[in-house]
Amino acid sequence: MNYPNNPAAQSQMRTNFREADLEVVMEHIHAGKSVEIIGLGSVGKSNFIRRLMRKDVQDRYLYQLYQEQSHCIFIGIDANSLLEPMPSAFDPTIPSGWSGYELIASRLLQAVMDNQLVAHITNPKDASHPESLYALYHKIWPSETAHSNTHIVAFRYLEDLVHRIFAGSNHGFRLIFIFDEFEKMLRELPPRFFQSLRSLRDQYKDRIIYITTARQILPLLVAEEQHVEYE
């Protein structure tokens, strides 16, 4: 149905498009549960993710429908934005997880600033001050003196970044990381990277939530003999 001359009706149509799916995903987020979004190529998974990221959709289907009390920060992680990989310290013929940690840290910082989570901290010496957070993020990057070990400790910097953000905020919030085209991340990043993400989620229970989009359920994206490596 078209609403060519009625902007209000068009806005309503855009907000409630795929309403049943939105309600299911938001219900899981409200419950603190991670979500897999499965669909064949070109069926609209990325468009659905963009819809989840919209404030009006979140207001209607999360805060109004489920009366969510936490401030939920949706953070898009596009696998196509991964930088060139660095070699693993354990086996230089395979990539480390560095590019994944850098991408998550970069998008996390953007979301923190966009949502003014630490804007109330004015002391630049505070570990949660924006300047301190950016300084920590820059430690993830290799330098002439740290090139040999940056990729080894990158996850520790990401852990510290998340800890400082939670510690510095003056209200409750959740971080919802949305990994679009998850297959690409599985191809380009090692199992240890995904194990560390599980560890990060376990540290913060329902305060960190993961959403993935893929063409198949996750167990089918990894060879059966490798399942134990991703647990």
Secondary structure, DSSP 4 states (H G I P E B T S, - for coil): ---TT-HHHHHHHHHHTTHHHHHHHHHHHHTT--EEEE--TTSSHHHHHHHHT-HHHHIIIIIITS---SEEEEEEEEGGG-----B-SS-TTSB-SHHHHHHHHHHHHHHHHHTTTTTT---TTSTTSHHHHHHHHHHTS--TTTTTTHHHHHHHHHHHHHHHHHHH-SS-EEEEEEEESHHHHHHHS-HHHHHHHHHHHHHHGGGEEEEEEESS-HHHHS-GGGGGGG-
